[in-house]
Amino acid sequence: MITGQDIYDNGFDYGVADDFVDKLVEDEPLIVNTDISSGPGIHWVVMILKEGMVYIIDSLGPNNYRPYGKMMLQKIVDRGYDYSFYKFRFQKNDSLCGWFSIYLSYLYNKEKPIDPYEMTYNEFGKSADNQDIMHLIRQFGLNKGQMDKKLD
């Protein structure tokens, strides 16, 4: 399973459902685990703060069950931000959610300034399967040793 250290090793910051909001920085992707800090981790998503809106890209789609989702969204609102979910789903299961999040974060930093949802749509369209995602991630040059171990 991918860890916060894997995210740091690939140059990004991360948070969890109960502490991420202080780490949001304008126009910088933040990878967030939908579990609380005392938990083992559940599922990774990407959040990008842009002009008061927190764009949330979840590889399992906008209707994905998030155990601490209400807490997470309330923290966004309490900080005075609006939020929006990308409306399409890419994965059939959550086995690649962390690498997907790292890949999208790299892509966003490479292509900004760009609308996060436009960028995601341009890359994946309305759907992609796990094989499509693995192919793109491998081409992008992420930590191959960790990626190969994960995919085995």
C-alpha positions as CSV (number, residue, x, y, z in Angstrom):
1,M,0.0,0.0,0.0
2,I,1.3,3.5,-0.8
3,T,2.3,5.6,2.2
4,G,2.7,9.3,3.0
5,Q,6.5,8.7,2.6
6,D,5.9,7.5,-1.0
7,I,4.1,10.8,-1.6
8,Y,6.9,12.8,0.0
9,D,9.5,10.8,-2.0
10,N,7.7,12.0,-5.2
11,G,7.9,15.6,-4.2
12,F,4.4,16.3,-2.8
13,D,2.7,17.0,0.5
14,Y,-0.2,15.1,2.0
15,G,-2.7,15.3,4.7
16,V,-5.5,13.3,6.2
17,A,-9.2,14.0,6.7
18,D,-8.8,15.6,10.1
19,D,-5.7,17.9,9.4
20,F,-5.3,18.6,5.7
21,V,-7.0,22.0,5.5
22,D,-4.0,23.9,6.9
23,K,-1.8,22.4,4.2
24,L,-3.9,23.8,1.3
25,V,-1.9,26.3,-0.7
26,E,-3.2,28.3,-3.6
27,D,-2.6,26.5,-7.0
28,E,-0.7,23.6,-5.4
29,P,-2.0,20.0,-5.4
30,L,-2.4,18.4,-2.1
31,I,-2.8,14.6,-1.8
32,V,-5.3,13.7,1.0
33,N,-6.1,10.4,2.6
34,T,-9.8,10.1,3.4
35,D,-9.0,8.5,6.8
36,I,-8.2,10.4,10.0
37,S,-4.7,10.8,11.2
38,S,-4.9,8.0,13.8
39,G,-6.2,5.5,11.2
40,P,-4.3,3.2,8.9
41,G,-5.3,5.1,5.7
42,I,-8.2,4.4,3.4
43,H,-8.1,6.2,0.0
44,W,-6.1,9.0,-1.6
45,V,-7.6,11.9,-3.5
46,V,-6.2,15.1,-5.0
47,M,-7.3,18.6,-3.8
48,I,-6.3,21.8,-5.6
49,L,-7.2,25.2,-4.1
50,K,-7.8,27.7,-6.8
51,E,-9.4,31.1,-6.2
52,G,-11.4,30.0,-3.1
53,M,-12.6,26.7,-4.7
54,V,-11.2,23.3,-3.6
55,Y,-11.2,21.0,-6.6
56,I,-11.4,17.4,-5.5
57,I,-10.4,14.7,-7.9
58,D,-11.2,11.2,-6.7
59,S,-10.2,8.2,-8.9
60,L,-13.3,6.4,-7.6
61,G,-15.6,9.2,-8.6
62,P,-17.7,11.8,-6.8
63,N,-20.0,9.3,-5.2
64,N,-17.3,7.2,-3.6
65,Y,-18.0,6.3,0.0
66,R,-15.6,8.3,2.2
67,P,-15.8,7.4,5.9
68,Y,-14.7,10.8,7.1
69,G,-16.1,12.7,4.1
70,K,-18.4,14.9,6.1
71,M,-15.6,16.0,8.4
72,M,-13.3,16.7,5.4
73,L,-15.9,18.7,3.6
74,Q,-16.9,20.6,6.7
75,K,-13.3,21.7,7.3
76,I,-13.2,23.1,3.7
77,V,-16.4,25.1,4.4
78,D,-15.3,26.2,7.8
79,R,-12.1,27.7,6.2
80,G,-14.4,29.8,3.9
81,Y,-13.8,27.8,0.7
82,D,-16.2,26.2,-1.7
83,Y,-15.6,22.7,-3.0
84,S,-16.4,20.7,-6.1
85,F,-15.9,17.1,-7.1
86,Y,-14.7,15.9,-10.6
87,K,-17.7,14.1,-11.9
88,F,-16.1,11.0,-13.5
89,R,-14.7,7.7,-12.1
90,F,-11.5,6.2,-13.4
91,Q,-10.8,3.1,-11.3
92,K,-12.7,-0.1,-10.7
93,N,-11.1,-0.5,-7.3
94,D,-8.8,1.7,-5.1
95,S,-5.6,-0.2,-5.6
96,L,-4.0,2.6,-7.6
97,C,-5.5,5.6,-5.9
98,G,-2.2,6.9,-4.4
99,W,-0.2,6.6,-7.6
100,F,-3.1,8.1,-9.5
101,S,-3.0,11.1,-7.1
102,I,0.8,11.5,-7.5
103,Y,0.4,11.3,-11.3
104,L,-2.3,13.9,-11.4
105,S,-0.3,16.2,-9.1
106,Y,2.8,15.9,-11.4
107,L,0.6,16.6,-14.4
108,Y,-1.0,19.6,-12.8
109,N,2.3,21.1,-11.8
110,K,3.6,20.5,-15.4
111,E,0.6,22.1,-17.1
112,K,-0.5,24.9,-14.8
113,P,-2.0,27.3,-15.1
114,I,-4.9,25.1,-16.2
115,D,-8.3,24.2,-14.8
116,P,-7.8,21.0,-12.8
117,Y,-11.0,19.4,-14.2
118,E,-10.1,20.3,-17.8
119,M,-6.6,18.8,-17.3
120,T,-8.1,15.6,-15.9
121,Y,-10.6,15.3,-18.7
122,N,-8.0,16.0,-21.3
123,E,-5.9,13.1,-19.9
124,F,-8.6,10.5,-19.1
125,G,-11.8,11.6,-20.8
126,K,-14.9,10.2,-19.2
127,S,-13.4,6.9,-18.3
128,A,-10.2,5.0,-18.0
129,D,-9.5,1.6,-16.6
130,N,-6.7,0.5,-14.3
131,Q,-4.6,-0.6,-17.2
132,D,-4.8,2.8,-18.8
133,I,-3.8,4.5,-15.5
134,M,-0.9,2.1,-15.0
135,H,0.4,2.8,-18.5
136,L,0.3,6.5,-18.1
137,I,1.9,6.4,-14.7
138,R,4.8,4.3,-15.9
139,Q,5.3,6.6,-18.9
140,F,5.4,9.6,-16.5
141,G,8.6,8.4,-14.8
142,L,7.4,8.0,-11.3
143,N,9.4,6.0,-8.8
144,K,9.5,2.8,-10.9
145,G,10.8,0.5,-8.2
146,Q,7.8,1.3,-6.0
147,M,5.4,1.3,-8.9
148,D,6.6,-2.1,-10.2
149,K,6.4,-3.6,-6.7
150,K,2.9,-2.2,-6.4
151,L,1.7,-3.5,-9.7
152,D,3.1,-7.0,-9.1
